[in-house]
């Protein structure tokens, strides 16, 4: 559960590593998960969010209040 984004729901993708001899072995494509702290003025506290790099840009655009509302709408506890 550690490689999941709270806002976008991004999670690992799976595929194959292909060697020079064309042998295929399993691999994971992990999203770029970052931990960020934001001040939530409505609750007068800081929240710690685990977000993908793309979601960090989304929070910058829509604001932390709207982002937390979307996260709670997905059913994730903040």
C-alpha positions in Angstrom: 0.0 0.0 0.0 3.0 2.3 0.2 3.3 3.1 -3.5 -0.2 4.6 -3.8 -1.1 8.2 -4.3 -3.8 9.5 -2.0 -5.2 12.0 -4.6 -4.9 10.4 -8.0 -4.9 6.7 -6.9 -1.7 6.1 -8.9 -0.3 2.7 -8.1 2.5 0.4 -9.4 2.3 -0.9 -13.0 3.8 -4.2 -13.9 5.7 -5.4 -16.9 8.8 -7.2 -18.1 12.5 -6.5 -17.9 14.0 -7.7 -21.2 17.7 -8.6 -21.2 20.1 -8.5 -24.1 19.4 -12.2 -24.8 15.7 -11.3 -24.7 14.9 -13.2 -21.5 11.9 -11.7 -19.8 11.6 -11.2 -16.0 9.0 -9.4 -14.0 9.4 -5.8 -12.9 7.4 -3.0 -11.3 6.9 0.6 -12.5 6.4 2.6 -9.2 4.8 6.0 -9.3 7.0 8.9 -8.0 5.5 9.1 -4.5 6.4 12.1 -2.3 5.4 12.9 1.3 4.3 16.5 1.7 2.9 18.5 4.6 0.3 21.1 3.9 -1.4 23.6 6.3 -5.2 23.0 6.3 -6.7 26.4 7.4 -10.3 25.1 7.8 -9.1 22.5 10.5 -6.3 24.7 11.8 -3.8 21.9 11.5 -1.2 20.4 9.2 -1.9 17.3 7.1 0.7 14.9 5.8 -0.2 13.6 2.3 1.5 10.9 0.2 1.2 12.2 -3.3 2.6 11.4 -6.7 4.7 14.2 -8.3 1.8 14.9 -10.7 -0.6 15.2 -7.7 1.7 17.7 -6.0 1.3 20.0 -9.1 -2.5 19.4 -8.9 -2.6 20.5 -5.3 -0.6 23.7 -6.3 -3.3 24.4 -8.9 -6.6 23.6 -7.1 -5.5 24.3 -3.6 -5.1 22.1 -0.5 -8.8 22.4 0.6 -10.1 21.1 -2.7 -7.5 18.4 -2.8 -8.3 17.2 0.7 -12.0 17.2 -0.3 -11.2 15.0 -3.3 -9.1 12.6 -1.2 -12.0 12.3 1.3 -14.4 11.7 -1.5 -12.3 8.7 -2.6 -12.7 7.3 0.9 -9.2 7.9 2.1 -8.7 9.1 5.7 -6.8 12.3 6.1 
